[in-house]
């Protein structure tokens, strides 16, 4: 979710709002704060946001 190669959390949330997936499983997030994406998606009850903890 980092530019220039991937999307920001805001871009991911906007895309999810348009495509309405049942499951949103972002990857390649690197050092991005995924809490921001979770906060942006908190009201989207029909989209299951799954974020894997990085080691």
C-alpha distance matrix in Angstrom:
0.0 3.8 6.8 9.0 8.0 5.0 4.2 4.6 6.1 9.1 8.3 7.5 10.7 12.6 12.1 13.2 16.0 17.2 17.1 18.1 17.3 19.4 16.7 12.9 11.6 7.9 7.8 6.7 4.8 7.5 8.9 6.5 9.1 8.7 12.1 10.9 9.4 12.7 14.7 13.6 14.5 17.6 20.0 18.9 21.6 21.5 17.9 17.6 14.2 14.2 12.1 13.7 14.8 14.0 17.3
3.8 0.0 3.8 6.3 6.5 5.2 5.5 5.4 8.2 10.6 10.0 10.5 13.5 14.9 14.8 16.4 18.9 19.9 20.2 21.5 20.9 23.1 20.5 16.7 15.3 11.5 10.7 8.5 6.7 7.6 8.2 6.6 9.9 10.9 14.0 12.5 12.1 15.5 17.0 15.9 17.5 20.5 22.9 22.1 25.0 25.1 21.6 21.4 17.9 17.7 15.3 16.5 16.9 15.6 18.4
6.8 3.8 0.0 3.0 5.0 5.2 6.0 6.5 10.2 11.5 10.3 11.8 14.9 15.4 15.2 17.6 19.8 20.2 20.8 22.7 22.4 25.1 22.8 19.1 18.0 14.3 13.7 11.3 10.2 11.0 11.6 10.2 13.3 14.4 17.2 15.2 14.8 18.4 19.5 17.9 19.7 22.9 25.0 24.1 27.2 27.2 23.8 24.0 20.7 20.9 18.8 20.1 20.7 19.2 21.9
9.0 6.3 3.0 0.0 3.8 5.9 7.7 9.1 12.9 13.9 12.1 13.7 17.0 17.0 16.5 19.1 21.4 21.4 21.8 24.0 23.8 26.6 24.4 20.8 19.7 16.1 15.1 12.5 12.2 12.7 13.8 12.8 16.1 17.1 20.1 18.2 17.5 21.1 22.3 20.6 22.2 25.5 27.4 26.3 29.4 29.1 25.7 26.0 22.9 23.0 21.0 22.1 22.8 21.1 23.6
8.0 6.5 5.0 3.8 0.0 3.8 7.2 9.7 13.1 14.6 12.4 13.0 16.7 17.0 15.7 18.0 20.8 20.6 20.4 22.6 21.8 24.6 22.2 18.7 17.3 13.8 12.4 9.7 10.5 11.3 13.4 12.7 16.2 16.6 19.9 18.5 17.2 20.7 22.4 20.8 21.7 25.2 27.2 25.6 28.5 27.8 24.2 24.3 21.3 21.0 19.1 19.9 21.0 19.2 21.7
5.0 5.2 5.2 5.9 3.8 0.0 3.8 6.9 9.8 11.6 9.3 9.3 13.1 13.7 12.4 14.4 17.3 17.4 17.1 19.1 18.4 21.0 18.7 15.1 14.0 10.5 9.8 8.0 8.3 10.2 12.3 10.8 13.9 13.7 17.0 15.5 13.8 17.2 19.1 17.3 18.1 21.5 23.5 21.9 24.7 24.0 20.5 20.6 17.6 17.6 16.0 17.2 18.7 17.4 20.5
4.2 5.5 6.0 7.7 7.2 3.8 0.0 3.8 6.5 7.8 5.5 6.1 9.6 10.2 9.5 11.7 14.2 14.6 14.9 16.7 16.5 19.2 17.2 13.6 13.2 9.9 10.5 9.8 8.8 11.5 12.8 10.2 12.5 12.0 14.8 12.8 10.9 14.5 16.0 13.9 14.8 18.4 20.1 18.8 21.8 21.4 18.1 18.6 15.7 16.4 15.1 17.1 18.6 18.1 21.4
4.6 5.4 6.5 9.1 9.7 6.9 3.8 0.0 3.8 5.3 5.1 6.3 8.7 9.9 10.6 12.3 14.3 15.5 16.4 17.6 17.7 20.2 18.1 14.4 14.2 10.9 11.9 11.3 9.0 11.4 11.5 8.3 9.9 9.9 12.2 9.7 8.7 12.4 13.3 11.5 13.2 16.5 18.5 17.8 21.0 21.3 18.1 18.6 15.4 16.4 14.8 17.1 18.1 17.8 21.1
6.1 8.2 10.2 12.9 13.1 9.8 6.5 3.8 0.0 3.8 5.5 5.1 6.2 8.6 9.9 10.5 12.3 14.4 15.3 15.6 15.8 17.8 15.8 12.1 12.4 9.6 11.6 12.0 9.3 12.1 11.9 8.2 8.4 7.4 9.1 6.5 4.9 8.7 9.6 7.8 9.6 12.7 14.9 14.4 17.5 18.2 15.1 15.5 12.3 13.7 12.4 15.2 16.3 16.8 20.3
9.1 10.6 11.5 13.9 14.6 11.6 7.8 5.3 3.8 0.0 3.8 5.4 5.2 6.2 8.6 9.9 10.6 12.6 14.3 15.0 16.0 18.4 17.1 13.7 14.9 12.6 14.9 15.3 12.9 15.7 15.4 11.7 11.6 10.8 11.7 8.3 7.0 10.4 10.2 7.3 9.6 12.8 14.1 13.8 17.4 18.1 15.5 16.7 14.1 16.2 15.5 18.6 19.9 20.6 24.1
8.3 10.0 10.3 12.1 12.4 9.3 5.5 5.1 5.5 3.8 0.0 3.8 5.5 5.1 6.1 8.5 9.8 10.7 12.2 13.7 14.6 17.5 16.4 13.0 14.1 11.7 13.9 14.3 12.7 15.8 16.3 12.9 13.8 12.7 14.3 11.5 9.4 12.8 13.3 10.3 11.5 15.2 16.1 15.0 18.4 18.3 15.6 17.0 14.6 16.6 16.2 19.1 20.8 21.2 24.8
7.5 10.5 11.8 13.7 13.0 9.3 6.1 6.3 5.1 5.4 3.8 0.0 3.8 5.5 5.1 6.1 8.5 9.9 10.4 11.3 11.6 14.2 12.7 9.2 10.4 8.3 11.0 12.3 11.0 14.5 15.5 12.2 12.8 10.8 12.7 10.6 7.6 10.5 12.0 9.3 9.4 13.2 14.5 12.8 15.9 15.5 12.4 13.5 11.1 12.9 12.8 15.8 18.0 18.7 22.4
10.7 13.5 14.9 17.0 16.7 13.1 9.6 8.7 6.2 5.2 5.5 3.8 0.0 3.8 5.5 5.1 6.1 8.8 10.0 10.0 11.1 13.4 12.5 9.6 11.7 10.6 13.8 15.5 13.7 17.2 17.6 14.0 13.7 11.4 12.2 9.8 6.7 8.9 9.7 6.4 6.4 10.1 10.9 9.5 13.0 13.1 10.5 12.3 10.3 13.1 13.6 17.0 19.1 20.5 24.2
12.6 14.9 15.4 17.0 17.0 13.7 10.2 9.9 8.6 6.2 5.1 5.5 3.8 0.0 3.8 5.5 5.1 6.4 8.8 9.8 11.9 14.8 14.6 12.1 14.5 13.3 16.3 17.7 16.3 19.8 20.3 16.8 16.8 14.9 15.7 13.0 10.4 12.7 12.9 9.2 9.4 13.0 12.9 11.3 14.9 14.6 12.6 15.0 13.6 16.5 17.1 20.5 22.7 23.8 27.6
12.1 14.8 15.2 16.5 15.7 12.4 9.5 10.6 9.9 8.6 6.1 5.1 5.5 3.8 0.0 3.8 5.3 5.1 6.1 8.1 9.5 12.9 12.8 10.3 12.6 11.7 14.6 16.2 15.6 19.2 20.5 17.3 17.9 15.7 17.2 15.0 11.8 14.0 15.1 11.8 11.1 14.8 14.8 12.5 15.6 14.4 12.0 14.2 13.1 15.6 16.5 19.6 22.2 23.2 26.9
13.2 16.4 17.6 19.1 18.0 14.4 11.7 12.3 10.5 9.9 8.5 6.1 5.1 5.5 3.8 0.0 3.8 5.4 5.2 5.3 6.5 9.5 9.4 7.4 10.5 10.6 14.1 16.4 15.7 19.5 20.7 17.5 17.6 14.7 15.9 14.3 10.7 12.0 13.5 10.5 8.7 12.2 12.2 9.3 12.0 10.7 8.2 10.6 9.9 12.8 14.3 17.7 20.5 22.0 25.8
16.0 18.9 19.8 21.4 20.8 17.3 14.2 14.3 12.3 10.6 9.8 8.5 6.1 5.1 5.3 3.8 0.0 3.8 5.8 5.4 8.3 11.0 12.0 10.6 14.0 14.2 17.7 19.9 18.9 22.6 23.5 20.0 19.6 17.0 17.5 15.4 12.3 13.3 13.8 10.4 8.9 11.9 10.8 8.2 11.3 10.3 9.0 12.2 12.2 15.5 17.3 20.8 23.5 25.2 29.0
17.2 19.9 20.2 21.4 20.6 17.4 14.6 15.5 14.4 12.6 10.7 9.9 8.8 6.4 5.1 5.4 3.8 0.0 3.8 5.7 8.8 12.1 13.5 12.3 15.5 15.6 18.9 20.9 20.4 24.1 25.4 22.1 22.2 19.7 20.6 18.5 15.3 16.7 17.4 13.9 12.6 15.7 14.4 11.7 14.4 12.7 11.6 14.8 14.9 18.0 19.7 23.0 25.9 27.3 31.1
17.1 20.2 20.8 21.8 20.4 17.1 14.9 16.4 15.3 14.3 12.2 10.4 10.0 8.8 6.1 5.2 5.8 3.8 0.0 3.8 5.8 9.4 10.8 10.2 13.4 14.1 17.2 19.6 19.7 23.4 25.1 22.2 22.5 19.7 21.0 19.4 15.9 17.0 18.4 15.4 13.4 16.4 15.6 12.2 14.3 11.8 10.3 13.1 13.6 16.2 18.3 21.3 24.5 25.9 29.7
18.1 21.5 22.7 24.0 22.6 19.1 16.7 17.6 15.6 15.0 13.7 11.3 10.0 9.8 8.1 5.3 5.4 5.7 3.8 0.0 3.8 6.6 8.7 8.9 12.6 14.0 17.5 20.4 20.1 24.0 25.4 22.4 22.2 19.0 19.8 18.6 15.0 15.3 16.8 14.1 11.4 13.9 12.8 9.2 10.7 8.0 6.9 10.2 11.4 14.4 17.0 20.2 23.4 25.3 29.0
17.3 20.9 22.4 23.8 21.8 18.4 16.5 17.7 15.8 16.0 14.6 11.6 11.1 11.9 9.5 6.5 8.3 8.8 5.8 3.8 0.0 3.8 5.4 6.3 9.7 11.8 15.1 18.3 18.5 22.3 24.1 21.4 21.4 18.0 19.2 18.7 14.9 15.0 17.2 15.2 12.1 14.5 14.3 10.5 11.3 8.3 6.2 8.2 9.5 11.8 14.7 17.5 21.0 22.9 26.5
19.4 23.1 25.1 26.6 24.6 21.0 19.2 20.2 17.8 18.4 17.5 14.2 13.4 14.8 12.9 9.5 11.0 12.1 9.4 6.6 3.8 0.0 3.8 6.8 9.9 12.9 16.2 19.7 19.8 23.5 25.2 22.7 22.3 18.6 19.4 19.6 15.9 15.1 17.5 16.2 12.6 14.1 14.0 10.3 9.8 6.5 4.9 6.0 8.6 10.7 14.1 16.8 20.3 22.7 26.1
16.7 20.5 22.8 24.4 22.2 18.7 17.2 18.1 15.8 17.1 16.4 12.7 12.5 14.6 12.8 9.4 12.0 13.5 10.8 8.7 5.4 3.8 0.0 3.8 6.3 9.6 12.7 16.4 16.5 20.0 21.8 19.6 19.3 15.6 16.9 17.4 13.8 13.0 16.0 15.1 11.8 13.5 14.3 11.0 10.9 8.6 5.6 4.6 6.0 7.2 10.5 13.0 16.6 18.9 22.3
12.9 16.7 19.1 20.8 18.7 15.1 13.6 14.4 12.1 13.7 13.0 9.2 9.6 12.1 10.3 7.4 10.6 12.3 10.2 8.9 6.3 6.8 3.8 0.0 3.8 6.2 9.7 13.2 13.0 16.7 18.4 16.1 16.0 12.4 14.1 14.3 10.6 10.6 13.8 12.7 9.9 12.4 13.8 10.8 11.8 10.4 6.6 6.0 4.7 6.1 8.4 11.3 14.7 16.6 20.3
11.6 15.3 18.0 19.7 17.3 14.0 13.2 14.2 12.4 14.9 14.1 10.4 11.7 14.5 12.6 10.5 14.0 15.5 13.4 12.6 9.7 9.9 6.3 3.8 0.0 3.8 6.5 10.2 10.5 13.9 16.0 14.3 14.6 11.2 13.6 14.4 11.1 11.3 14.9 14.4 12.2 14.5 16.6 14.1 14.9 13.8 10.1 8.3 6.1 5.0 6.1 8.2 11.7 13.3 16.8
7.9 11.5 14.3 16.1 13.8 10.5 9.9 10.9 9.6 12.6 11.7 8.3 10.6 13.3 11.7 10.6 14.2 15.6 14.1 14.0 11.8 12.9 9.6 6.2 3.8 0.0 3.8 7.0 7.0 10.6 12.8 11.0 12.0 9.1 12.2 12.6 9.5 10.8 14.2 13.6 12.3 15.1 17.5 15.4 17.0 16.3 12.4 11.2 8.2 7.4 6.5 8.4 11.3 12.0 15.7
7.8 10.7 13.7 15.1 12.4 9.8 10.5 11.9 11.6 14.9 13.9 11.0 13.8 16.3 14.6 14.1 17.7 18.9 17.2 17.5 15.1 16.2 12.7 9.7 6.5 3.8 0.0 3.8 5.3 8.2 11.1 10.4 12.3 10.2 13.8 14.5 12.1 13.6 17.0 16.6 15.8 18.4 21.0 19.1 20.6 19.9 16.1 14.5 11.5 9.7 7.8 8.1 10.4 10.0 13.4
6.7 8.5 11.3 12.5 9.7 8.0 9.8 11.3 12.0 15.3 14.3 12.3 15.5 17.7 16.2 16.4 19.9 20.9 19.6 20.4 18.3 19.7 16.4 13.2 10.2 7.0 3.8 0.0 3.8 5.6 9.1 9.2 12.0 11.1 14.9 15.3 13.6 15.7 18.7 18.3 18.2 20.9 23.7 22.0 23.8 23.3 19.5 18.1 14.9 13.2 10.8 10.5 11.8 10.2 13.1
4.8 6.7 10.2 12.2 10.5 8.3 8.8 9.0 9.3 12.9 12.7 11.0 13.7 16.3 15.6 15.7 18.9 20.4 19.7 20.1 18.5 19.8 16.5 13.0 10.5 7.0 5.3 3.8 0.0 3.8 6.2 5.5 8.2 7.7 11.5 11.8 10.6 12.9 15.6 15.6 15.9 18.5 21.4 20.3 22.4 22.4 18.6 17.3 13.7 12.5 9.5 10.0 10.6 9.4 12.6
7.5 7.6 11.0 12.7 11.3 10.2 11.5 11.4 12.1 15.7 15.8 14.5 17.2 19.8 19.2 19.5 22.6 24.1 23.4 24.0 22.3 23.5 20.0 16.7 13.9 10.6 8.2 5.6 3.8 0.0 3.8 5.6 8.8 9.5 13.1 13.8 13.5 15.6 18.0 18.4 19.1 21.4 24.6 23.8 25.7 26.0 22.2 20.7 17.0 15.3 12.0 11.5 10.9 8.6 10.9
8.9 8.2 11.6 13.8 13.4 12.3 12.8 11.5 11.9 15.4 16.3 15.5 17.6 20.3 20.5 20.7 23.5 25.4 25.1 25.4 24.1 25.2 21.8 18.4 16.0 12.8 11.1 9.1 6.2 3.8 0.0 3.8 6.4 8.6 11.4 12.2 12.9 15.0 16.8 17.6 18.9 20.8 24.2 24.0 26.0 26.8 23.2 21.8 18.0 16.6 13.0 12.9 11.5 9.5 11.5
6.5 6.6 10.2 12.8 12.7 10.8 10.2 8.3 8.2 11.7 12.9 12.2 14.0 16.8 17.3 17.5 20.0 22.1 22.2 22.4 21.4 22.7 19.6 16.1 14.3 11.0 10.4 9.2 5.5 5.6 3.8 0.0 3.8 5.8 8.8 8.7 9.4 11.9 13.5 14.0 15.5 17.6 20.8 20.6 23.0 23.9 20.4 19.3 15.5 14.9 11.7 12.7 12.0 11.1 13.9
9.1 9.9 13.3 16.1 16.2 13.9 12.5 9.9 8.4 11.6 13.8 12.8 13.7 16.8 17.9 17.6 19.6 22.2 22.5 22.2 21.4 22.3 19.3 16.0 14.6 12.0 12.3 12.0 8.2 8.8 6.4 3.8 0.0 3.8 5.4 6.0 7.7 9.4 10.6 11.9 13.7 15.1 18.5 18.9 21.1 22.5 19.3 18.1 14.4 14.0 11.0 12.4 11.5 11.5 14.4
8.7 10.9 14.4 17.1 16.6 13.7 12.0 9.9 7.4 10.8 12.7 10.8 11.4 14.9 15.7 14.7 17.0 19.7 19.7 19.0 18.0 18.6 15.6 12.4 11.2 9.1 10.2 11.1 7.7 9.5 8.6 5.8 3.8 0.0 3.8 5.3 5.2 6.4 8.7 10.0 10.8 12.3 15.8 15.8 17.7 18.9 15.7 14.3 10.6 10.3 7.6 9.8 9.8 10.8 14.2
12.1 14.0 17.2 20.1 19.9 17.0 14.8 12.2 9.1 11.7 14.3 12.7 12.2 15.7 17.2 15.9 17.5 20.6 21.0 19.8 19.2 19.4 16.9 14.1 13.6 12.2 13.8 14.9 11.5 13.1 11.4 8.8 5.4 3.8 0.0 3.8 5.4 5.0 6.1 8.6 9.8 10.3 13.9 14.8 16.6 18.5 15.8 14.6 11.2 11.5 9.5 11.9 11.5 13.2 16.3
10.9 12.5 15.2 18.2 18.5 15.5 12.8 9.7 6.5 8.3 11.5 10.6 9.8 13.0 15.0 14.3 15.4 18.5 19.4 18.6 18.7 19.6 17.4 14.3 14.4 12.6 14.5 15.3 11.8 13.8 12.2 8.7 6.0 5.3 3.8 0.0 3.8 5.4 5.1 6.2 8.7 9.9 13.0 14.0 16.5 18.4 15.8 15.4 12.2 13.4 11.8 14.6 14.7 15.9 19.2
9.4 12.1 14.8 17.5 17.2 13.8 10.9 8.7 4.9 7.0 9.4 7.6 6.7 10.4 11.8 10.7 12.3 15.3 15.9 15.0 14.9 15.9 13.8 10.6 11.1 9.5 12.1 13.6 10.6 13.5 12.9 9.4 7.7 5.2 5.4 3.8 0.0 3.8 5.4 5.0 6.1 8.5 11.4 11.4 14.0 15.4 12.4 12.2 9.0 10.6 9.7 13.0 14.0 15.5 19.1
12.7 15.5 18.4 21.1 20.7 17.2 14.5 12.4 8.7 10.4 12.8 10.5 8.9 12.7 14.0 12.0 13.3 16.7 17.0 15.3 15.0 15.1 13.0 10.6 11.3 10.8 13.6 15.7 12.9 15.6 15.0 11.9 9.4 6.4 5.0 5.4 3.8 0.0 3.8 5.5 5.1 5.9 9.5 9.8 11.7 13.6 11.0 10.3 7.3 9.1 8.8 12.3 13.3 15.6 19.1
14.7 17.0 19.5 22.3 22.4 19.1 16.0 13.3 9.6 10.2 13.3 12.0 9.7 12.9 15.1 13.5 13.8 17.4 18.4 16.8 17.2 17.5 16.0 13.8 14.9 14.2 17.0 18.7 15.6 18.0 16.8 13.5 10.6 8.7 6.1 5.1 5.4 3.8 0.0 3.8 5.4 5.2 8.4 10.1 12.3 14.9 13.0 13.0 10.7 12.9 12.6 15.9 16.5 18.7 22.0
13.6 15.9 17.9 20.6 20.8 17.3 13.9 11.5 7.8 7.3 10.3 9.3 6.4 9.2 11.8 10.5 10.4 13.9 15.4 14.1 15.2 16.2 15.1 12.7 14.4 13.6 16.6 18.3 15.6 18.4 17.6 14.0 11.9 10.0 8.6 6.2 5.0 5.5 3.8 0.0 3.8 5.8 7.6 8.6 11.8 13.7 11.8 12.8 10.7 13.5 13.6 17.2 18.4 20.3 23.8
14.5 17.5 19.7 22.2 21.7 18.1 14.8 13.2 9.6 9.6 11.5 9.4 6.4 9.4 11.1 8.7 8.9 12.6 13.4 11.4 12.1 12.6 11.8 9.9 12.2 12.3 15.8 18.2 15.9 19.1 18.9 15.5 13.7 10.8 9.8 8.7 6.1 5.1 5.4 3.8 0.0 3.8 5.6 5.4 8.3 10.1 8.1 9.2 7.7 11.0 12.1 15.8 17.6 20.0 23.6
17.6 20.5 22.9 25.5 25.2 21.5 18.4 16.5 12.7 12.8 15.2 13.2 10.1 13.0 14.8 12.2 11.9 15.7 16.4 13.9 14.5 14.1 13.5 12.4 14.5 15.1 18.4 20.9 18.5 21.4 20.8 17.6 15.1 12.3 10.3 9.9 8.5 5.9 5.2 5.8 3.8 0.0 3.8 5.6 7.3 10.2 9.3 9.8 9.0 12.0 13.3 16.9 18.3 21.1 24.4
20.0 22.9 25.0 27.4 27.2 23.5 20.1 18.5 14.9 14.1 16.1 14.5 10.9 12.9 14.8 12.2 10.8 14.4 15.6 12.8 14.3 14.0 14.3 13.8 16.6 17.5 21.0 23.7 21.4 24.6 24.2 20.8 18.5 15.8 13.9 13.0 11.4 9.5 8.4 7.6 5.6 3.8 0.0 3.8 5.7 8.8 9.2 10.9 11.1 14.7 16.4 20.1 21.8 24.6 28.0
18.9 22.1 24.1 26.3 25.6 21.9 18.8 17.8 14.4 13.8 15.0 12.8 9.5 11.3 12.5 9.3 8.2 11.7 12.2 9.2 10.5 10.3 11.0 10.8 14.1 15.4 19.1 22.0 20.3 23.8 24.0 20.6 18.9 15.8 14.8 14.0 11.4 9.8 10.1 8.6 5.4 5.6 3.8 0.0 3.8 5.6 5.7 8.2 9.1 12.8 15.2 18.8 21.1 23.8 27.4
21.6 25.0 27.2 29.4 28.5 24.7 21.8 21.0 17.5 17.4 18.4 15.9 13.0 14.9 15.6 12.0 11.3 14.4 14.3 10.7 11.3 9.8 10.9 11.8 14.9 17.0 20.6 23.8 22.4 25.7 26.0 23.0 21.1 17.7 16.6 16.5 14.0 11.7 12.3 11.8 8.3 7.3 5.7 3.8 0.0 3.8 5.6 7.4 9.5 12.9 15.8 19.2 21.5 24.6 28.0
21.5 25.1 27.2 29.1 27.8 24.0 21.4 21.3 18.2 18.1 18.3 15.5 13.1 14.6 14.4 10.7 10.3 12.7 11.8 8.0 8.3 6.5 8.6 10.4 13.8 16.3 19.9 23.3 22.4 26.0 26.8 23.9 22.5 18.9 18.5 18.4 15.4 13.6 14.9 13.7 10.1 10.2 8.8 5.6 3.8 0.0 3.8 6.5 9.5 12.7 16.0 19.3 22.2 25.0 28.5
17.9 21.6 23.8 25.7 24.2 20.5 18.1 18.1 15.1 15.5 15.6 12.4 10.5 12.6 12.0 8.2 9.0 11.6 10.3 6.9 6.2 4.9 5.6 6.6 10.1 12.4 16.1 19.5 18.6 22.2 23.2 20.4 19.3 15.7 15.8 15.8 12.4 11.0 13.0 11.8 8.1 9.3 9.2 5.7 5.6 3.8 0.0 3.8 6.1 9.4 12.6 15.9 18.9 21.6 25.1
17.6 21.4 24.0 26.0 24.3 20.6 18.6 18.6 15.5 16.7 17.0 13.5 12.3 15.0 14.2 10.6 12.2 14.8 13.1 10.2 8.2 6.0 4.6 6.0 8.3 11.2 14.5 18.1 17.3 20.7 21.8 19.3 18.1 14.3 14.6 15.4 12.2 10.3 13.0 12.8 9.2 9.8 10.9 8.2 7.4 6.5 3.8 0.0 3.8 6.3 9.8 12.8 15.8 18.8 22.1
14.2 17.9 20.7 22.9 21.3 17.6 15.7 15.4 12.3 14.1 14.6 11.1 10.3 13.6 13.1 9.9 12.2 14.9 13.6 11.4 9.5 8.6 6.0 4.7 6.1 8.2 11.5 14.9 13.7 17.0 18.0 15.5 14.4 10.6 11.2 12.2 9.0 7.3 10.7 10.7 7.7 9.0 11.1 9.1 9.5 9.5 6.1 3.8 0.0 3.8 6.6 10.0 12.9 15.6 19.1
14.2 17.7 20.9 23.0 21.0 17.6 16.4 16.4 13.7 16.2 16.6 12.9 13.1 16.5 15.6 12.8 15.5 18.0 16.2 14.4 11.8 10.7 7.2 6.1 5.0 7.4 9.7 13.2 12.5 15.3 16.6 14.9 14.0 10.3 11.5 13.4 10.6 9.1 12.9 13.5 11.0 12.0 14.7 12.8 12.9 12.7 9.4 6.3 3.8 0.0 3.8 6.5 9.7 12.5 15.9
12.1 15.3 18.8 21.0 19.1 16.0 15.1 14.8 12.4 15.5 16.2 12.8 13.6 17.1 16.5 14.3 17.3 19.7 18.3 17.0 14.7 14.1 10.5 8.4 6.1 6.5 7.8 10.8 9.5 12.0 13.0 11.7 11.0 7.6 9.5 11.8 9.7 8.8 12.6 13.6 12.1 13.3 16.4 15.2 15.8 16.0 12.6 9.8 6.6 3.8 0.0 3.8 6.5 9.0 12.5
13.7 16.5 20.1 22.1 19.9 17.2 17.1 17.1 15.2 18.6 19.1 15.8 17.0 20.5 19.6 17.7 20.8 23.0 21.3 20.2 17.5 16.8 13.0 11.3 8.2 8.4 8.1 10.5 10.0 11.5 12.9 12.7 12.4 9.8 11.9 14.6 13.0 12.3 15.9 17.2 15.8 16.9 20.1 18.8 19.2 19.3 15.9 12.8 10.0 6.5 3.8 0.0 3.8 6.2 9.4
14.8 16.9 20.7 22.8 21.0 18.7 18.6 18.1 16.3 19.9 20.8 18.0 19.1 22.7 22.2 20.5 23.5 25.9 24.5 23.4 21.0 20.3 16.6 14.7 11.7 11.3 10.4 11.8 10.6 10.9 11.5 12.0 11.5 9.8 11.5 14.7 14.0 13.3 16.5 18.4 17.6 18.3 21.8 21.1 21.5 22.2 18.9 15.8 12.9 9.7 6.5 3.8 0.0 3.8 6.5
14.0 15.6 19.2 21.1 19.2 17.4 18.1 17.8 16.8 20.6 21.2 18.7 20.5 23.8 23.2 22.0 25.2 27.3 25.9 25.3 22.9 22.7 18.9 16.6 13.3 12.0 10.0 10.2 9.4 8.6 9.5 11.1 11.5 10.8 13.2 15.9 15.5 15.6 18.7 20.3 20.0 21.1 24.6 23.8 24.6 25.0 21.6 18.8 15.6 12.5 9.0 6.2 3.8 0.0 3.8
17.3 18.4 21.9 23.6 21.7 20.5 21.4 21.1 20.3 24.1 24.8 22.4 24.2 27.6 26.9 25.8 29.0 31.1 29.7 29.0 26.5 26.1 22.3 20.3 16.8 15.7 13.4 13.1 12.6 10.9 11.5 13.9 14.4 14.2 16.3 19.2 19.1 19.1 22.0 23.8 23.6 24.4 28.0 27.4 28.0 28.5 25.1 22.1 19.1 15.9 12.5 9.4 6.5 3.8 0.0
